[in-house]
Amino acid sequence: MKSFGTKYFAAAVLLCAMGAPLLMAQNNGAMGPPKVLVINREFLKPGKTGTAHERTESAYLAAAKANKSPFHYLGMVSVTGADRALFMSGYSSYTEWADERKAMEKIPALGPALDRAMLADGDLLSETDTSVWTFDAEKSNNPGNLMGMRFMEITSFTIKPGHSAEWDEVVKMVKAGYKKGVPEANWSMFEQAYGTPGGGFLVVTPLKSIGDIDGHMAAGPRFAAAMGMDGLKKLESLVASCVEAEHTNIFEFDPKMSLPPPGWIAAEPDFWAPKHVAAPAKKAAEKK
């Protein structure tokens, strides 16, 4: 399979997580995994990626900032798979998400401004969807934060109806194998709460660079040795019985399509708010 090679099929089917801290910041600026993760996907028409999409998204960002919007999000663009952008927003609870929506309603000019920006963006898109995921601490291992990360590898699993028990056993076996053979491994897992097709789980691995995948591959033999041949055979059988579909793709962080919380900007200003981006606004202010 993709991460460790076909020889280590069962291990690669589940996890490709090693060497990088995880995941999405919460709306209050905390850097750990959020309890509630909202993902908006925008699928792009052919030829509408890159600068064209960044331009329409920058209009959306400008409208949000001008009207002091209460929301924040991480924007990413696909490196593999269909041309699309992901926008992730994290919350400590559904109540926090609801409070954010209420706060938006109290800013009369915000909705119309965002609608105008979205009209231009819509001309570039072929499809959009929204899904909601909840953090599963039991199925995660050593979750950390996004500091210094620039890419994200996301593996999605669709579990067959009625086979959740086998899936639970798969995760327990893999966690035990990694704790024994690759104790530094880490990942965050999210279970789908809303959206289609349902029955989904996400394993998320932020990366400093695509080159980090070499380290993931190197961990394969250590995991296989910890599991043993009998363990790998059992794991492969369980995966075959409970996993209906599995996809892994790589995404790149795009600061021009993100609205990060203040904590992120303070921690990494050169990436999230580079000086060459802020300079025009500063010069205009000085001129005035």
N, C-alpha and C positions, 0 to 999 in steps of 0.2 A: 504494500500500500504506500501511500504518498510519503508519510513521514519517516518510516523506518525501513522501507523496502518490502517486497512481497514475502520475503522469508519470515517477517514478523507481522503477518497479516492481522492477527487478533489484537496485538498491542496497538498497531497503527489505526485500526478501525475506531478505537475509542479516543485515545489521547495523543496529542502532539504538543505537549506542554512541558517545557523545561527551560530554565535559565533566564526567564523574564518575568518581572512582577506584573500583576493584573489589577483591576480592570477599569471600569467607567466611574468617573467621579459623581458624587451625589450633587444635587442642585445647590447645596449649601457650601460647595467647594471642597468637601472632604474627598480624599483621593482613593478610598477603598471601594469595593464593589457595592453598588446600590441594591437595596432590597427590591425595588421595582425599576425595571428597565423598559423604556418605551423606544421602539425602533421604527423610524419612518424610512421607507425605501422609495427611491425615485429611479425608475428604469428609463434610460435615455434612448432617443432615436439615433440611428446611425449618423455619425458625423457631428453630433451635438454635444460631445464631451469636451473636456479641457477648458479652454478660455471662455468659450460660449456659455458653458454652464456656470463657471465661476462668476461671470459678469452678472447673470440674473440672480445668483445667490447673494452677491455683494449688495444688490439692491434690497433684497430681503433683510440682510443684516443691517443695512443703513436705516431701513424703516423701523426695525426693532430697537436699535440704539437711540434713534431720534425720539422715539416715544417711550423710552425707559422701560422696555419690556422686562417682565420678571423672570423670563425663562433663559436657560442656557443649554447648549448642546455641543456634541462633538460631531463634526462632519468628516466623512471618509469617502474616498473614491476607489472603485474596484481596480485591482491589478490583474486578477484572474476572473474568469466567469463572464456573465453578461455585463455589459456596460451599465453601471448603476452607481448611485451614491447612497450612503447610509447616514442617517442622522440619529444619534443616540442621546437620550435624556434620562438621567438617573434621579430617583427619589427615595427617600427614607421610608415612605409609606404611600398608600393610595390617597391618604388624607392630604399629604403634602402636594401631590399631583392636583388634587381637587382645589386646594387653596391657590395654587398657581393659576388655574383656569379662572377662578373667581377674581383674582387680582387683575388678570387681563381684561375682564369685563368692565373693570372700573377705570380703564383708560380708553375713553370713547374713540380717540383718533387711531388707536393701535390697529384694530381690526381692519378698517378700510385701507390703511397704509400697507398692511401685510397682503391684503387681497390684491391691491394694485401690483405689488411686486410679484405675486404668484401668477398673475396673468401672463407675464412675459416668460416666466419659468415653465409654465404649462405647455408652451409651444415647443419646448425641447423634449418633452416627456412622452413616453409611450404607455406608461403604467405607473401607478403608485400604490402602496399599501402600508398599513400600520399594524404592528403587533406589540403585545405587552408580555414581559417575561418577569419571573420572580427568581431571586437569588436562592440557590439551594446550597446552604452551607454544608450539609451532610455529604453532598456529592462533590464538593470543591476540596481543594488541597493547597494549603499555603498561599491563599490569595494576597495580593499586595496592591500596587498602584500603577499609574501610567507615567510616572516620572521618567523622562528620557526616552519614552517609546515613540516610534514614528510609523509603525505598521501594526496591523492586527490580523492574525490568522483566526478564522471563525469556522468551526466545524458544526454543522447542524445535523441532528438525528431526528428521524421520525419513527416513533415506536408503534409497533403493531397493536391494535386494540386488544385488550385482555392479556397483554404480555408485560405489564409493568413490573411484575415480580422478577422475571428473568433479567430485565434491565437493571433493577436494583442490585441483583447478584453480580451482574457484569461490572458495575461501578465499584462495588465492594472488592471484587477480585483485583481490578486494576489499581485501585488505591493501595491495597496491600502490597501488590507487586512493586509499585513505585516507591513506597515507603521503605521497602527492603532493598531494592536495587538502585533506585535513583532518588534518594531522600530529598534532594534539592528541587525536585520537580514541583511545579505549581500550576494551578488552573482555577478558573471560576466557572461554575456550571449554572445555567439558568433554565428553568422549566417554563414552557409556554403557558400563559394564562388566558390570553385572548388573541384572536387572529386565526388565519387559515394557513395550513390545513389542520392544525391542531395536533396534539400528541407529540410536541416537539421539545427538544433539549438543545441548548447551545453550549459548546465548549470553546472558550475564548482565550487566546494566547497573544498578548501584545508582544511586539518585536522591536528592538532598536534598529535592526536592518533585516533585509531578507536573508542576509548571510547567517543570521542566527539559526536558520533551519538546519544548517550543517550540524550544529550542536544537538538538535533534536534527533537527527538521524543517528548520531554517534551514541545516543543513549539507548537505542534499540536493543543491542546485545546485552546490556546490563539489565534491562527490564526482562528480556527473554530468559536470562540465566536465573533471575529471581523467581520467575514463574515456573520454570521447568517445562519439559515437553508435555507432561500430562496436564499441567495447568493451562498451557497455551491451547491445547486441543479442547479442553472443556470450555475455555473462554470463547474460542472460535465458534463452537457449537451453540453456545448461549447467544452470541451476537447474531448468528444466522437465524435463530428462532424468534428473536424479538425486534430486530432492527429492520424496518421496512425500507428506509432510504437514508443515505449519508452523503453529505457534500462538504468539501473543504475549499475555502477560497481565502485570498489575501487582499487586504484593503490598506490603503495609505491615508494617513491623517492629512487633512487639508485645512490649514489655519485660515485660509481665505473663505472657507465655507463653514467655519465653526464660530460659535458664540460661547467661549469658555467662561467659567466663573472667575471672579477676581483672584482666587487662590492659585489657579493654574497660571494666570498671567504673571503673578508675582514670583512664582517658582521658576518659570521659564519664559521671561519676557522676550528674548531674542527669537523664540519660535512662534509664540502665540501673538505677540504684538511687536514685530520687528520695527526698528527705528525708521527704516525707509518707507514703511506704511504709515506711521504716525506723523512723519515730517510735514506732508502737505497741510494737514489740519493745523499743526503748530505754526507754520509760516503764515497761514491765513489769519490766525489769531493775532500774531505779532503785527501784521500789516494793518489790521483793524485798529 
